[in-house]
């Protein structure tokens, strides 16, 4: 699908790694927090040349410095 690695816990995917970038799955609850701090969603070009955006946002230095308060 996207040529990366999935990270799972208890059978559920919560993060992916693509091209050495870590992306956490986000929801409507925390999506704005990621976006407001410069994070971008993961996207890729499908076989039909359509751009696909999934609900994972890249982890940025802001989030890493505040890891205890980030909502995953």
PQR file with spaces between the fields and no chain letter, atoms N, CA, C, O and H, PARSE charges and radii, in Angstrom:
ATOM       1  N    UNK     1       0.820   -1.189    0.000 -0.4000 1.5000
ATOM       2  CA   UNK     1       0.000    0.000    0.000 -0.0000 2.0000
ATOM       3  C    UNK     1       0.864    1.252    0.000  0.5500 1.7000
ATOM       4  O    UNK     1       0.750    2.062   -0.920 -0.5500 1.4000
ATOM       5  N    UNK     2       1.732    1.444    1.007 -0.4000 1.5000
ATOM       6  CA   UNK     2       2.492    2.696    1.085 -0.0000 2.0000
ATOM       7  C    UNK     2       3.991    2.468    1.178  0.5500 1.7000
ATOM       8  O    UNK     2       4.742    3.443    1.226 -0.5500 1.4000
ATOM       9  H    UNK     2       1.824    0.787    1.755  0.4000 1.0000
ATOM      10  N    UNK     3       4.455    1.246    1.204 -0.4000 1.5000
ATOM      11  CA   UNK     3       5.880    0.955    1.199 -0.0000 2.0000
ATOM      12  C    UNK     3       6.612    1.311    2.481  0.5500 1.7000
ATOM      13  O    UNK     3       7.784    1.685    2.439 -0.5500 1.4000
ATOM      14  H    UNK     3       3.845    0.454    1.165  0.4000 1.0000
ATOM      15  N    UNK     4       5.951    1.202    3.601 -0.4000 1.5000
ATOM      16  CA   UNK     4       6.584    1.525    4.880 -0.0000 2.0000
ATOM      17  C    UNK     4       6.385    0.398    5.873  0.5500 1.7000
ATOM      18  O    UNK     4       6.145   -0.748    5.493 -0.5500 1.4000
ATOM      19  H    UNK     4       4.999    0.898    3.635  0.4000 1.0000
ATOM      20  N    UNK     5       6.484    0.730    7.133 -0.4000 1.5000
ATOM      21  CA   UNK     5       6.331   -0.228    8.217 -0.0000 2.0000
ATOM      22  C    UNK     5       5.185    0.212    9.122  0.5500 1.7000
ATOM      23  O    UNK     5       5.028    1.401    9.398 -0.5500 1.4000
ATOM      24  H    UNK     5       6.679    1.661    7.442  0.4000 1.0000
ATOM      25  N    UNK     6       4.397   -0.736    9.575 -0.4000 1.5000
ATOM      26  CA   UNK     6       3.337   -0.451   10.530 -0.0000 2.0000
ATOM      27  C    UNK     6       3.795   -0.804   11.934  0.5500 1.7000
ATOM      28  O    UNK     6       4.511   -1.786   12.129 -0.5500 1.4000
ATOM      29  H    UNK     6       4.524   -1.702    9.351  0.4000 1.0000
ATOM      30  N    UNK     7       3.386   -0.007   12.912 -0.4000 1.5000
ATOM      31  CA   UNK     7       3.688   -0.282   14.314 -0.0000 2.0000
ATOM      32  C    UNK     7       2.370   -0.591   15.007  0.5500 1.7000
ATOM      33  O    UNK     7       1.436    0.210   14.968 -0.5500 1.4000
ATOM      34  H    UNK     7       2.804    0.791   12.754  0.4000 1.0000
ATOM      35  N    UNK     8       2.301   -1.757   15.643 -0.4000 1.5000
ATOM      36  CA   UNK     8       1.069   -2.262   16.219 -0.0000 2.0000
ATOM      37  C    UNK     8       1.172   -2.446   17.726  0.5500 1.7000
ATOM      38  O    UNK     8       2.260   -2.643   18.267 -0.5500 1.4000
ATOM      39  H    UNK     8       3.060   -2.407   15.675  0.4000 1.0000
ATOM      40  N    UNK     9       0.042   -2.379   18.387 -0.4000 1.5000
ATOM      41  CA   UNK     9      -0.088   -2.771   19.788 -0.0000 2.0000
ATOM      42  C    UNK     9      -1.443   -3.454   19.914  0.5500 1.7000
ATOM      43  O    UNK     9      -2.469   -2.906   19.512 -0.5500 1.4000
ATOM      44  H    UNK     9      -0.842   -2.219   17.947  0.4000 1.0000
ATOM      45  N    UNK    10      -1.432   -4.639   20.470 -0.4000 1.5000
ATOM      46  CA   UNK    10      -2.664   -5.420   20.644 -0.0000 2.0000
ATOM      47  C    UNK    10      -3.439   -5.566   19.342  0.5500 1.7000
ATOM      48  O    UNK    10      -4.669   -5.519   19.342 -0.5500 1.4000
ATOM      49  H    UNK    10      -0.599   -5.084   20.798  0.4000 1.0000
ATOM      50  N    UNK    11      -2.731   -5.743   18.241 -0.4000 1.5000
ATOM      51  CA   UNK    11      -3.356   -5.979   16.951 -0.0000 2.0000
ATOM      52  C    UNK    11      -3.861   -4.742   16.221  0.5500 1.7000
ATOM      53  O    UNK    11      -4.435   -4.855   15.138 -0.5500 1.4000
ATOM      54  H    UNK    11      -1.732   -5.782   18.241  0.4000 1.0000
ATOM      55  N    UNK    12      -3.655   -3.559   16.802 -0.4000 1.5000
ATOM      56  CA   UNK    12      -4.103   -2.317   16.170 -0.0000 2.0000
ATOM      57  C    UNK    12      -2.910   -1.473   15.758  0.5500 1.7000
ATOM      58  O    UNK    12      -1.965   -1.304   16.528 -0.5500 1.4000
ATOM      59  H    UNK    12      -3.189   -3.466   17.682  0.4000 1.0000
ATOM      60  N    UNK    13      -2.953   -0.949   14.550 -0.4000 1.5000
ATOM      61  CA   UNK    13      -1.869   -0.091   14.068 -0.0000 2.0000
ATOM      62  C    UNK    13      -2.043    1.301   14.669  0.5500 1.7000
ATOM      63  O    UNK    13      -3.137    1.865   14.636 -0.5500 1.4000
ATOM      64  H    UNK    13      -3.721   -1.087   13.924  0.4000 1.0000
ATOM      65  N    UNK    14      -0.965    1.850   15.216 -0.4000 1.5000
ATOM      66  CA   UNK    14      -1.047    3.197   15.781 -0.0000 2.0000
ATOM      67  C    UNK    14      -0.005    4.137   15.191  0.5500 1.7000
ATOM      68  O    UNK    14      -0.037    5.338   15.456 -0.5500 1.4000
ATOM      69  H    UNK    14      -0.077    1.392   15.242  0.4000 1.0000
ATOM      70  N    UNK    15       0.923    3.604   14.391 -0.4000 1.5000
ATOM      71  CA   UNK    15       1.939    4.449   13.776 -0.0000 2.0000
ATOM      72  C    UNK    15       2.505    3.744   12.546  0.5500 1.7000
ATOM      73  O    UNK    15       2.392    2.528   12.394 -0.5500 1.4000
ATOM      74  H    UNK    15       0.949    2.628   14.176  0.4000 1.0000
ATOM      75  N    UNK    16       3.113    4.541   11.678 -0.4000 1.5000
ATOM      76  CA   UNK    16       3.828    3.997   10.525 -0.0000 2.0000
ATOM      77  C    UNK    16       5.161    4.724   10.399  0.5500 1.7000
ATOM      78  O    UNK    16       5.334    5.850   10.867 -0.5500 1.4000
ATOM      79  H    UNK    16       3.204    5.529   11.801  0.4000 1.0000
ATOM      80  N    UNK    17       6.091    4.041    9.752 -0.4000 1.5000
ATOM      81  CA   UNK    17       7.380    4.653    9.413 -0.0000 2.0000
ATOM      82  C    UNK    17       7.542    4.534    7.908  0.5500 1.7000
ATOM      83  O    UNK    17       7.502    3.437    7.350 -0.5500 1.4000
ATOM      84  H    UNK    17       5.951    3.127    9.372  0.4000 1.0000
ATOM      85  N    UNK    18       7.728    5.687    7.252 -0.4000 1.5000
ATOM      86  CA   UNK    18       7.924    5.728    5.805 -0.0000 2.0000
ATOM      87  C    UNK    18       9.060    6.696    5.524  0.5500 1.7000
ATOM      88  O    UNK    18       9.044    7.835    5.993 -0.5500 1.4000
ATOM      89  H    UNK    18       7.760    6.578    7.705  0.4000 1.0000
ATOM      90  N    UNK    19      10.046    6.243    4.758 -0.4000 1.5000
ATOM      91  CA   UNK    19      11.205    7.077    4.411 -0.0000 2.0000
ATOM      92  C    UNK    19      11.841    7.707    5.652  0.5500 1.7000
ATOM      93  O    UNK    19      12.166    8.894    5.661 -0.5500 1.4000
ATOM      94  H    UNK    19      10.059    5.318    4.377  0.4000 1.0000
ATOM      95  N    UNK    20      12.014    6.898    6.696 -0.4000 1.5000
ATOM      96  CA   UNK    20      12.647    7.329    7.954 -0.0000 2.0000
ATOM      97  C    UNK    20      11.887    8.421    8.690  0.5500 1.7000
ATOM      98  O    UNK    20      12.477    9.148    9.489 -0.5500 1.4000
ATOM      99  H    UNK    20      11.750    5.934    6.689  0.4000 1.0000
ATOM     100  N    UNK    21      10.582    8.552    8.436 -0.4000 1.5000
ATOM     101  CA   UNK    21       9.742    9.517    9.142 -0.0000 2.0000
ATOM     102  C    UNK    21       8.676    8.736    9.907  0.5500 1.7000
ATOM     103  O    UNK    21       8.031    7.841    9.360 -0.5500 1.4000
ATOM     104  H    UNK    21      10.102    7.962    7.787  0.4000 1.0000
ATOM     105  N    UNK    22       8.501    9.091   11.189 -0.4000 1.5000
ATOM     106  CA   UNK    22       7.503    8.455   12.041 -0.0000 2.0000
ATOM     107  C    UNK    22       6.201    9.251   11.990  0.5500 1.7000
ATOM     108  O    UNK    22       6.194   10.466   12.190 -0.5500 1.4000
ATOM     109  H    UNK    22       9.025    9.818   11.633  0.4000 1.0000
ATOM     110  N    UNK    23       5.112    8.554   11.721 -0.4000 1.5000
ATOM     111  CA   UNK    23       3.778    9.159   11.679 -0.0000 2.0000
ATOM     112  C    UNK    23       2.901    8.442   12.696  0.5500 1.7000
ATOM     113  O    UNK    23       2.845    7.212   12.687 -0.5500 1.4000
ATOM     114  H    UNK    23       5.118    7.568   11.559  0.4000 1.0000
ATOM     115  N    UNK    24       2.215    9.169   13.571 -0.4000 1.5000
ATOM     116  CA   UNK    24       1.251    8.586   14.497 -0.0000 2.0000
ATOM     117  C    UNK    24      -0.152    8.742   13.937  0.5500 1.7000
ATOM     118  O    UNK    24      -0.469    9.730   13.274 -0.5500 1.4000
ATOM     119  H    UNK    24       2.261   10.168   13.578  0.4000 1.0000
ATOM     120  N    UNK    25      -0.974    7.763   14.212 -0.4000 1.5000
ATOM     121  CA   UNK    25      -2.378    7.856   13.831 -0.0000 2.0000
ATOM     122  C    UNK    25      -3.027    8.968   14.649  0.5500 1.7000
ATOM     123  O    UNK    25      -2.825    9.053   15.861 -0.5500 1.4000
ATOM     124  H    UNK    25      -0.717    6.961   14.751  0.4000 1.0000
ATOM     125  N    UNK    26      -3.795    9.808   13.992 -0.4000 1.5000
ATOM     126  CA   UNK    26      -4.457   10.919   14.682 -0.0000 2.0000
ATOM     127  C    UNK    26      -5.971   10.794   14.503  0.5500 1.7000
ATOM     128  O    UNK    26      -6.453   10.067   13.635 -0.5500 1.4000
ATOM     129  H    UNK    26      -3.959    9.738   13.008  0.4000 1.0000
ATOM     130  N    UNK    27      -6.693   11.510   15.334 -0.4000 1.5000
ATOM     131  CA   UNK    27      -8.151   11.514   15.255 -0.0000 2.0000
ATOM     132  C    UNK    27      -8.639   12.953   15.225  0.5500 1.7000
ATOM     133  O    UNK    27      -7.842   13.890   15.282 -0.5500 1.4000
ATOM     134  H    UNK    27      -6.301   12.101   16.040  0.4000 1.0000
ATOM     135  N    UNK    28      -9.932   13.121   15.138 -0.4000 1.5000
ATOM     136  CA   UNK    28     -10.487   14.475   15.139 -0.0000 2.0000
ATOM     137  C    UNK    28     -10.174   15.194   16.447  0.5500 1.7000
ATOM     138  O    UNK    28     -10.189   16.425   16.487 -0.5500 1.4000
ATOM     139  H    UNK    28     -10.580   12.360   15.091  0.4000 1.0000
ATOM     140  N    UNK    29      -9.893   14.459   17.506 -0.4000 1.5000
ATOM     141  CA   UNK    29      -9.596   15.060   18.811 -0.0000 2.0000
ATOM     142  C    UNK    29      -8.226   15.737   18.818  0.5500 1.7000
ATOM     143  O    UNK    29      -8.094   16.851   19.324 -0.5500 1.4000
ATOM     144  H    UNK    29      -9.881   13.459   17.473  0.4000 1.0000
ATOM     145  N    UNK    30      -7.211   15.082   18.265 -0.4000 1.5000
ATOM     146  CA   UNK    30      -5.853   15.640   18.347 -0.0000 2.0000
ATOM     147  C    UNK    30      -5.276   16.102   17.008  0.5500 1.7000
ATOM     148  O    UNK    30      -4.150   16.596   16.966 -0.5500 1.4000
ATOM     149  H    UNK    30      -7.318   14.177   17.853  0.4000 1.0000
ATOM     150  N    UNK    31      -6.018   15.953   15.928 -0.4000 1.5000
ATOM     151  CA   UNK    31      -5.523   16.332   14.598 -0.0000 2.0000
ATOM     152  C    UNK    31      -5.115   17.810   14.546  0.5500 1.7000
ATOM     153  O    UNK    31      -4.080   18.146   13.970 -0.5500 1.4000
ATOM     154  H    UNK    31      -6.933   15.552   15.962  0.4000 1.0000
ATOM     155  N    UNK    32      -5.911   18.677   15.137 -0.4000 1.5000
ATOM     156  CA   UNK    32      -5.623   20.116   15.134 -0.0000 2.0000
ATOM     157  C    UNK    32      -4.337   20.425   15.883  0.5500 1.7000
ATOM     158  O    UNK    32      -3.572   21.294   15.463 -0.5500 1.4000
ATOM     159  H    UNK    32      -6.752   18.403   15.604  0.4000 1.0000
ATOM     160  N    UNK    33      -4.086   19.727   16.985 -0.4000 1.5000
ATOM     161  CA   UNK    33      -2.844   19.938   17.744 -0.0000 2.0000
ATOM     162  C    UNK    33      -1.619   19.660   16.877  0.5500 1.7000
ATOM     163  O    UNK    33      -0.659   20.431   16.880 -0.5500 1.4000
ATOM     164  H    UNK    33      -4.707   19.021   17.326  0.4000 1.0000
ATOM     165  N    UNK    34      -1.658   18.565   16.143 -0.4000 1.5000
ATOM     166  CA   UNK    34      -0.540   18.234   15.262 -0.0000 2.0000
ATOM     167  C    UNK    34      -0.381   19.299   14.177  0.5500 1.7000
ATOM     168  O    UNK    34       0.723   19.789   13.939 -0.5500 1.4000
ATOM     169  H    UNK    34      -2.437   17.939   16.140  0.4000 1.0000
ATOM     170  N    UNK    35      -1.486   19.655   13.523 -0.4000 1.5000
ATOM     171  CA   UNK    35      -1.443   20.624   12.429 -0.0000 2.0000
ATOM     172  C    UNK    35      -0.947   21.987   12.906  0.5500 1.7000
ATOM     173  O    UNK    35      -0.122   22.609   12.237 -0.5500 1.4000
ATOM     174  H    UNK    35      -2.383   19.257   13.717  0.4000 1.0000
ATOM     175  N    UNK    36      -1.437   22.459   14.051 -0.4000 1.5000
ATOM     176  CA   UNK    36      -1.046   23.766   14.582 -0.0000 2.0000
ATOM     177  C    UNK    36       0.429   23.838   14.959  0.5500 1.7000
ATOM     178  O    UNK    36       0.986   24.928   15.085 -0.5500 1.4000
ATOM     179  H    UNK    36      -2.107   21.954   14.594  0.4000 1.0000
ATOM     180  N    UNK    37       1.060   22.686   15.140 -0.4000 1.5000
ATOM     181  CA   UNK    37       2.471   22.659   15.503 -0.0000 2.0000
ATOM     182  C    UNK    37       3.369   22.240   14.346  0.5500 1.7000
ATOM     183  O    UNK    37       4.522   21.864   14.554 -0.5500 1.4000
ATOM     184  H    UNK    37       0.608   21.800   15.038  0.4000 1.0000
ATOM     185  N    UNK    38       2.835   22.305   13.118 -0.4000 1.5000
ATOM     186  CA   UNK    38       3.663   22.096   11.936 -0.0000 2.0000
ATOM     187  C    UNK    38       3.697   20.692   11.379  0.5500 1.7000
ATOM     188  O    UNK    38       4.431   20.428   10.426 -0.5500 1.4000
ATOM     189  H    UNK    38       1.898   22.610   12.949  0.4000 1.0000
ATOM     190  N    UNK    39       2.927   19.790   11.944 -0.4000 1.5000
ATOM     191  CA   UNK    39       2.906   18.425   11.448 -0.0000 2.0000
ATOM     192  C    UNK    39       2.093   18.341   10.163  0.5500 1.7000
ATOM     193  O    UNK    39       1.120   19.074    9.983 -0.5500 1.4000
ATOM     194  H    UNK    39       2.331   20.005   12.718  0.4000 1.0000
ATOM     195  N    UNK    40       2.495   17.449    9.279 -0.4000 1.5000
ATOM     196  CA   UNK    40       1.785   17.242    8.028 -0.0000 2.0000
ATOM     197  C    UNK    40       1.276   15.813    7.967  0.5500 1.7000
ATOM     198  O    UNK    40       1.928   14.905    8.484 -0.5500 1.4000
ATOM     199  H    UNK    40       3.285   16.853    9.424  0.4000 1.0000
ATOM     200  N    UNK    41       0.118   15.595    7.342 -0.4000 1.5000
ATOM     201  CA   UNK    41      -0.401   14.231    7.229 -0.0000 2.0000
ATOM     202  C    UNK    41       0.411   13.422    6.225  0.5500 1.7000
ATOM     203  O    UNK    41       1.032   13.974    5.317 -0.5500 1.4000
ATOM     204  H    UNK    41      -0.411   16.332    6.922  0.4000 1.0000
ATOM     205  N    UNK    42       0.395   12.114    6.405 -0.4000 1.5000
ATOM     206  CA   UNK    42       1.047   11.224    5.457 -0.0000 2.0000
ATOM     207  C    UNK    42       0.167   11.093    4.223  0.5500 1.7000
ATOM     208  O    UNK    42      -1.048   10.924    4.333 -0.5500 1.4000
ATOM     209  H    UNK    42      -0.109   11.665    7.143  0.4000 1.0000
ATOM     210  N    UNK    43       0.779   11.173    3.055 -0.4000 1.5000
ATOM     211  CA   UNK    43       0.050   10.962    1.806 -0.0000 2.0000
ATOM     212  C    UNK    43       0.948   10.208    0.828  0.5500 1.7000
ATOM     213  O    UNK    43       2.174   10.228    0.938 -0.5500 1.4000
ATOM     214  H    UNK    43       1.765   11.311    2.966  0.4000 1.0000
ATOM     215  N    UNK    44       0.318    9.559   -0.107 -0.4000 1.5000
ATOM     216  CA   UNK    44       1.065    8.845   -1.147 -0.0000 2.0000
ATOM     217  C    UNK    44       0.242    8.831   -2.423  0.5500 1.7000
ATOM     218  O    UNK    44      -0.966    9.069   -2.397 -0.5500 1.4000
ATOM     219  H    UNK    44      -0.677    9.543   -0.196  0.4000 1.0000
ATOM     220  N    UNK    45       0.899    8.552   -3.530 -0.4000 1.5000
ATOM     221  CA   UNK    45       0.217    8.477   -4.813 -0.0000 2.0000
ATOM     222  C    UNK    45      -0.167    7.034   -5.088  0.5500 1.7000
ATOM     223  O    UNK    45       0.694    6.156   -5.145 -0.5500 1.4000
ATOM     224  H    UNK    45       1.880    8.359   -3.551  0.4000 1.0000
ATOM     225  N    UNK    46      -1.458    6.789   -5.260 -0.4000 1.5000
ATOM     226  CA   UNK    46      -1.968    5.450   -5.536 -0.0000 2.0000
ATOM     227  C    UNK    46      -1.655    5.053   -6.980  0.5500 1.7000
ATOM     228  O    UNK    46      -1.208    5.879   -7.777 -0.5500 1.4000
ATOM     229  H    UNK    46      -2.157    7.503   -5.214  0.4000 1.0000
ATOM     230  N    UNK    47      -1.889    3.816   -7.298 -0.4000 1.5000
ATOM     231  CA   UNK    47      -1.616    3.321   -8.653 -0.0000 2.0000
ATOM     232  C    UNK    47      -2.401    4.074   -9.716  0.5500 1.7000
ATOM     233  O    UNK    47      -1.953    4.200  -10.856 -0.5500 1.4000
ATOM     234  H    UNK    47      -2.252    3.146   -6.651  0.4000 1.0000
ATOM     235  N    UNK    48      -3.572    4.573   -9.340 -0.4000 1.5000
ATOM     236  CA   UNK    48      -4.383    5.321  -10.306 -0.0000 2.0000
ATOM     237  C    UNK    48      -3.981    6.798  -10.362  0.5500 1.7000
ATOM     238  O    UNK    48      -4.699    7.623  -10.928 -0.5500 1.4000
ATOM     239  H    UNK    48      -3.936    4.471   -8.414  0.4000 1.0000
ATOM     240  N    UNK    49      -2.829    7.121   -9.770 -0.4000 1.5000
ATOM     241  CA   UNK    49      -2.266    8.479   -9.750 -0.0000 2.0000
ATOM     242  C    UNK    49      -3.035    9.444   -8.842  0.5500 1.7000
ATOM     243  O    UNK    49      -2.772   10.647   -8.845 -0.5500 1.4000
ATOM     244  H    UNK    49      -2.246    6.451   -9.310  0.4000 1.0000
ATOM     245  N    UNK    50      -3.964    8.923   -8.082 -0.4000 1.5000
ATOM     246  CA   UNK    50      -4.726    9.752   -7.146 -0.0000 2.0000
ATOM     247  C    UNK    50      -3.919    9.894   -5.854  0.5500 1.7000
ATOM     248  O    UNK    50      -3.350    8.918   -5.365 -0.5500 1.4000
ATOM     249  H    UNK    50      -4.177    7.946   -8.079  0.4000 1.0000
ATOM     250  N    UNK    51      -3.869   11.119   -5.299 -0.4000 1.5000
ATOM     251  CA   UNK    51      -3.176   11.362   -4.038 -0.0000 2.0000
ATOM     252  C    UNK    51      -4.066   10.895   -2.890  0.5500 1.7000
ATOM     253  O    UNK    51      -5.218   11.316   -2.783 -0.5500 1.4000
ATOM     254  H    UNK    51      -4.331   11.912   -5.696  0.4000 1.0000
ATOM     255  N    UNK    52      -3.532   10.022   -2.029 -0.4000 1.5000
ATOM     256  CA   UNK    52      -4.267    9.468   -0.902 -0.0000 2.0000
ATOM     257  C    UNK    52      -3.683   10.030    0.388  0.5500 1.7000
ATOM     258  O    UNK    52      -2.477    9.935    0.614 -0.5500 1.4000
ATOM     259  H    UNK    52      -2.596    9.680   -2.115  0.4000 1.0000
ATOM     260  N    UNK    53      -4.525   10.612    1.235 -0.4000 1.5000
ATOM     261  CA   UNK    53      -4.097   11.138    2.526 -0.0000 2.0000
ATOM     262  C    UNK    53      -4.721   10.263    3.599  0.5500 1.7000
ATOM     263  O    UNK    53      -5.931   10.038    3.600 -0.5500 1.4000
ATOM     264  H    UNK    53      -5.505   10.689    1.052  0.4000 1.0000
ATOM     265  N    UNK    54      -3.888    9.766    4.518 -0.4000 1.5000
ATOM     266  CA   UNK    54      -4.424    8.929    5.586 -0.0000 2.0000
ATOM     267  C    UNK    54      -4.313    9.648    6.930  0.5500 1.7000
ATOM     268  O    UNK    54      -3.635   10.668    7.048 -0.5500 1.4000
ATOM     269  H    UNK    54      -2.905    9.949    4.518  0.4000 1.0000
ATOM     270  N    UNK    55      -4.978    9.109    7.920 -0.4000 1.5000
ATOM     271  CA   UNK    55      -5.070    9.789    9.217 -0.0000 2.0000
ATOM     272  C    UNK    55      -3.843    9.522   10.092  0.5500 1.7000
ATOM     273  O    UNK    55      -3.964    9.074   11.232 -0.5500 1.4000
ATOM     274  H    UNK    55      -5.529    8.279    7.824  0.4000 1.0000
ATOM     275  N    UNK    56      -2.691    9.797    9.550 -0.4000 1.5000
ATOM     276  CA   UNK    56      -1.448    9.723   10.312 -0.0000 2.0000
ATOM     277  C    UNK    56      -0.694   11.022   10.086  0.5500 1.7000
ATOM     278  O    UNK    56      -0.583   11.487    8.952 -0.5500 1.4000
ATOM     279  H    UNK    56      -2.593   10.161    8.624  0.4000 1.0000
ATOM     280  N    UNK    57      -0.180   11.610   11.150 -0.4000 1.5000
ATOM     281  CA   UNK    57       0.586   12.850   11.032 -0.0000 2.0000
ATOM     282  C    UNK    57       1.995   12.635   11.535  0.5500 1.7000
ATOM     283  O    UNK    57       2.230   11.888   12.484 -0.5500 1.4000
ATOM     284  H    UNK    57      -0.271   11.233   12.072  0.4000 1.0000
ATOM     285  N    UNK    58       2.933   13.310   10.874 -0.4000 1.5000
ATOM     286  CA   UNK    58       4.331   13.138   11.228 -0.0000 2.0000
ATOM     287  C    UNK    58       4.616   13.687   12.619  0.5500 1.7000
ATOM     288  O    UNK    58       4.020   14.672   13.054 -0.5500 1.4000
ATOM     289  H    UNK    58       2.741   13.917   10.102  0.4000 1.0000
ATOM     290  N    UNK    59       5.531   13.030   13.298 -0.4000 1.5000
ATOM     291  CA   UNK    59       5.951   13.473   14.614 -0.0000 2.0000
ATOM     292  C    UNK    59       7.025   14.538   14.415  0.5500 1.7000
ATOM     293  O    UNK    59       7.999   14.326   13.694 -0.5500 1.4000
ATOM     294  H    UNK    59       6.015   12.229   12.944  0.4000 1.0000
ATOM     295  N    UNK    60       6.838   15.656   15.048 -0.4000 1.5000
ATOM     296  CA   UNK    60       7.774   16.767   14.910 -0.0000 2.0000
ATOM     297  C    UNK    60       8.470   17.013   16.237  0.5500 1.7000
ATOM     298  O    UNK    60       8.062   16.474   17.266 -0.5500 1.4000
ATOM     299  H    UNK    60       6.046   15.828   15.634  0.4000 1.0000
ATOM     300  N    UNK    61       9.496   17.808   16.216 -0.4000 1.5000
ATOM     301  CA   UNK    61      10.288   18.032   17.425 -0.0000 2.0000
ATOM     302  C    UNK    61       9.447   18.586   18.564  0.5500 1.7000
ATOM     303  O    UNK    61       9.712   18.274   19.726 -0.5500 1.4000
ATOM     304  H    UNK    61       9.827   18.246   15.380  0.4000 1.0000
ATOM     305  N    UNK    62       8.433   19.407   18.261 -0.4000 1.5000
ATOM     306  CA   UNK    62       7.563   19.927   19.309 -0.0000 2.0000
ATOM     307  C    UNK    62       6.920   18.786   20.083  0.5500 1.7000
ATOM     308  O    UNK    62       6.915   18.784   21.314 -0.5500 1.4000
ATOM     309  H    UNK    62       8.218   19.661   17.318  0.4000 1.0000
ATOM     310  N    UNK    63       6.388   17.834   19.366 -0.4000 1.5000
ATOM     311  CA   UNK    63       5.706   16.717   20.015 -0.0000 2.0000
ATOM     312  C    UNK    63       6.691   15.861   20.801  0.5500 1.7000
ATOM     313  O    UNK    63       6.378   15.416   21.905 -0.5500 1.4000
ATOM     314  H    UNK    63       6.393   17.836   18.366  0.4000 1.0000
ATOM     315  N    UNK    64       7.861   15.630   20.252 -0.4000 1.5000
ATOM     316  CA   UNK    64       8.848   14.829   20.965 -0.0000 2.0000
ATOM     317  C    UNK    64       9.279   15.496   22.262  0.5500 1.7000
ATOM     318  O    UNK    64       9.552   14.811   23.248 -0.5500 1.4000
ATOM     319  H    UNK    64       8.115   15.992   19.355  0.4000 1.0000
ATOM     320  N    UNK    65       9.345   16.824   22.274 -0.4000 1.5000
ATOM     321  CA   UNK    65       9.741   17.510   23.490 -0.0000 2.0000
ATOM     322  C    UNK    65       8.632   17.536   24.520  0.5500 1.7000
ATOM     323  O    UNK    65       8.886   17.790   25.698 -0.5500 1.4000
ATOM     324  H    UNK    65       9.123   17.380   21.473  0.4000 1.0000
ATOM     325  N    UNK    66       7.409   17.276   24.097 -0.4000 1.5000
ATOM     326  CA   UNK    66       6.246   17.285   24.997 -0.0000 2.0000
ATOM     327  C    UNK    66       5.558   15.935   24.979  0.5500 1.7000
ATOM     328  O    UNK    66       4.334   15.872   25.087 -0.5500 1.4000
ATOM     329  H    UNK    66       7.203   17.070   23.141  0.4000 1.0000
ATOM     330  N    UNK    67       6.301   14.866   24.849 -0.4000 1.5000
ATOM     331  CA   UNK    67       5.745   13.528   24.641 -0.0000 2.0000
ATOM     332  C    UNK    67       4.741   13.135   25.718  0.5500 1.7000
ATOM     333  O    UNK    67       3.788   12.416   25.417 -0.5500 1.4000
ATOM     334  H    UNK    67       7.295   14.917   24.761  0.4000 1.0000
ATOM     335  N    UNK    68       4.914   13.569   26.940 -0.4000 1.5000
ATOM     336  CA   UNK    68       4.001   13.190   28.004 -0.0000 2.0000
ATOM     337  C    UNK    68       2.630   13.836   27.836  0.5500 1.7000
ATOM     338  O    UNK    68       1.646   13.311   28.357 -0.5500 1.4000
ATOM     339  H    UNK    68       5.688   14.153   27.185  0.4000 1.0000
ATOM     340  N    UNK    69       2.536   14.951   27.130 -0.4000 1.5000
ATOM     341  CA   UNK    69       1.256   15.642   26.991 -0.0000 2.0000
ATOM     342  C    UNK    69       0.612   15.454   25.624  0.5500 1.7000
ATOM     343  O    UNK    69      -0.524   15.884   25.423 -0.5500 1.4000
ATOM     344  H    UNK    69       3.335   15.377   26.707  0.4000 1.0000
ATOM     345  N    UNK    70       1.303   14.827   24.682 -0.4000 1.5000
ATOM     346  CA   UNK    70       0.710   14.600   23.370 -0.0000 2.0000
ATOM     347  C    UNK    70      -0.342   13.495   23.474  0.5500 1.7000
ATOM     348  O    UNK    70      -0.144   12.501   24.173 -0.5500 1.4000
ATOM     349  H    UNK    70       2.225   14.477   24.845  0.4000 1.0000
ATOM     350  N    UNK    71      -1.440   13.676   22.784 -0.4000 1.5000
ATOM     351  CA   UNK    71      -2.502   12.673   22.760 -0.0000 2.0000
ATOM     352  C    UNK    71      -2.355   11.843   21.503  0.5500 1.7000
ATOM     353  O    UNK    71      -2.347   12.369   20.390 -0.5500 1.4000
ATOM     354  H    UNK    71      -1.601   14.483   22.216  0.4000 1.0000
ATOM     355  N    UNK    72      -2.237   10.538   21.694 -0.4000 1.5000
ATOM     356  CA   UNK    72      -2.028    9.649   20.556 -0.0000 2.0000
ATOM     357  C    UNK    72      -3.300    8.932   20.188  0.5500 1.7000
ATOM     358  O    UNK    72      -3.311    8.138   19.248 -0.5500 1.4000
ATOM     359  H    UNK    72      -2.244   10.111   22.599  0.4000 1.0000
